[in-house]
Amino acid sequence: MFREACPDRRSEPHFMVSEGDLVVECFSARGTQHGTLLGVEPTGATIVLDGINIFRIDGDRIVERWGRLDEVGLLRQPGLVSR
């Protein structure tokens, strides 16, 4: 959904921590809204979506991933919801 609405999306990791076979990544993705997002027509505004991923690694491959996005933070951005 975010990638389609913001085709110039880029993700920036803030930090990564590993222990055993787990790696935790905290990141922010940002992009310019050129497509419809959550029913909102393109605004041309920069949208930021924060999140966290937990990866389980086996050998040199990611074999499991769990993640959460800050949906409320996304909705609080100007133009995405009416107050």
TIRO-234899 format. One line per 5 residues: number of its first residue (from 1); their letters; for each residue x, y, z of N, C-alpha, C. Coordinates in steps of 0.2 Angstrom, whole numbers, plus 2048, in hexadecimal, padded with zeros to 3 digits. Each point is the difference from the previous one (the first is absolute). Example, Ala and Ser with C-alpha at 12.3 -4.5 7.8 and 13.67 -1.06 7.14 Angstrom:
1	as	842:7E4:827:7FC:806:800:804:806:800 | 7FE:805:7FC:804:806:801:7FC:805:803
This chain:
1	mfrea	804:7FA:800:7FC:806:800:804:806:800 | 805:801:805:805:805:800:804:801:7FA | 803:7FA:7FE:804:800:7FA:7FC:803:7FA | 7FA:7FE:7FF:7FC:802:7FA:7FF:807:800 | 7FE:803:806:7FE:807:801:807:804:800
6	cpdrr	805:7FE:802:806:804:800:806:7FC:7FC | 800:800:7FA:805:7FC:7FC:807:802:801 | 801:806:802:807:802:802:802:7FE:807 | 7FC:7FC:803:801:7FE:807:808:7FD:801 | 802:802:806:807:7FE:802:7FF:7FF:807
11	sephf	804:7FB:802:800:7FE:807:807:801:804 | 800:803:806:806:801:803:800:7FD:807 | 805:7FB:801:800:7FD:806:803:805:806 | 7FD:800:806:802:804:805:805:7FC:804 | 7FF:7FA:801:804:7FB:804:7FE:7F9:7FE
16	mvseg	805:7FC:801:7FF:7F8:800:804:7FD:806 | 7FC:7FB:802:803:7FC:806:7FF:7F9:7FF | 806:7FC:801:7FF:7F9:7FF:802:7FC:806 | 7FD:7FB:801:801:7FB:806:7FE:7F9:7FD | 805:7FC:800:7FF:7F9:7FE:7FE:800:7F8
21	dlvve	7FA:7FD:7FF:7FE:800:7F9:7FA:805:7FE | 800:805:805:7FB:806:7FF:803:806:7FF | 7FD:804:7FB:803:807:7FF:7FA:805:800 | 800:805:804:7FB:805:800:802:806:7FD | 7FC:803:7FC:801:806:7FC:7FA:805:801
26	cfsar	802:806:802:7FC:806:801:801:804:7FA | 7FB:802:7FD:801:804:7F9:7FA:805:7FF | 802:805:7FC:7FB:805:7FD:800:7FF:7F9 | 7FA:7FF:7FD:7FF:801:7F8:7FD:806:7FF | 802:804:7FB:7FD:806:7FE:800:800:7F8
31	gtqhg	7FB:804:7FE:7FF:801:7F8:7FB:805:7FF | 800:802:7FA:7FB:805:7FE:7FA:7FD:7FD | 7FA:802:803:7FA:7FD:7FE:7FE:802:7F9 | 801:7FB:7FB:7FE:801:7F9:7FA:7FC:7FF | 7FE:7FC:804:7FA:7FB:7FF:7FB:801:806
36	tllgv	7FA:7FC:7FF:7FB:800:805:803:7FC:806 | 7FF:803:806:802:7FD:806:7FA:800:805 | 7FE:7FB:802:7FA:7FF:805:7FA:804:7FE | 7FF:800:7F9:7FA:803:7FD:802:808:7FF | 806:802:802:801:807:7FF:804:801:7F9
41	eptga	7FD:805:7FC:803:801:7F9:807:803:801 | 805:7FF:7FB:807:803:801:800:807:802 | 804:801:805:801:807:803:807:803:7FE | 805:7FC:7FE:806:802:7FE:805:802:807 | 7FD:7FE:805:803:801:807:805:7FA:801
46	tivld	805:801:804:804:7FB:803:7FD:7FC:805 | 7FF:7FA:800:7FD:7FC:805:805:7FC:803 | 800:7FF:807:805:7FC:804:7FC:7FA:803 | 803:7FA:800:7FD:7FA:803:806:7FD:804 | 7FF:800:807:805:7FD:804:7FE:7F9:801
51	ginif	805:7FC:802:7FE:7F9:801:806:7FC:803 | 7FF:7FA:802:805:7FB:803:7FF:7F9:7FD | 805:7FD:7FE:800:7F9:7FD:805:7FC:805 | 7FD:7FA:801:805:7FB:803:800:7FA:7FB | 807:7FF:7FF:801:7FA:7FB:803:7FA:803
56	ridgd	7FF:7FA:7FE:803:7FA:803:805:7FE:7FA | 806:7FF:801:805:7FE:7FB:802:7F9:801 | 800:7FD:7FA:803:7F9:800:805:7FF:7FB | 806:800:802:806:800:7FB:800:807:7FD | 800:801:7FA:800:807:7FD:7F9:802:7FD
61	river	7FB:7FD:803:7F9:802:7FD:7FC:802:806 | 7FB:805:7FE:7FB:802:805:7FA:7FA:7FF | 7FF:7FD:805:7FB:7FA:800:7F9:802:803 | 800:805:804:7FA:803:803:800:807:801 | 7FB:804:800:800:807:801:7F9:801:804
66	wgrld	801:805:805:7FA:802:803:801:808:800 | 7FB:804:7FF:801:807:800:7F9:804:802 | 801:806:802:7FB:804:802:801:807:7FD | 7FB:803:7FE:801:807:7FD:7FC:805:804 | 802:806:801:7FD:805:804:7FA:803:7FC
71	evgll	7FA:7FC:7FF:7FB:802:7FC:7FC:807:803 | 800:800:807:7FD:806:803:805:807:7FE | 806:7FF:800:805:805:7FE:7FF:802:7F9 | 7FE:7FB:7FC:7FF:801:7F8:7FA:804:800 | 7FA:7FE:803:7FA:804:800:800:807:803
76	rqpgl	805:801:804:800:807:803:803:805:7FB | 803:7FE:7FB:803:804:7FB:7FB:805:7FC | 802:806:7FF:7FB:804:7FD:7FD:7FD:7F9 | 7F9:801:800:7FD:7FE:7FA:7FD:7F9:800 | 803:7FC:804:7FE:7F9:800:7F9:7FE:803
81	vsr	7FE:804:805:7FA:7FF:803:7FD:806:802 | 7FA:801:800:7FD:806:802:7FF:800:808 | 801:805:803:800:800:808:7F9:801:802
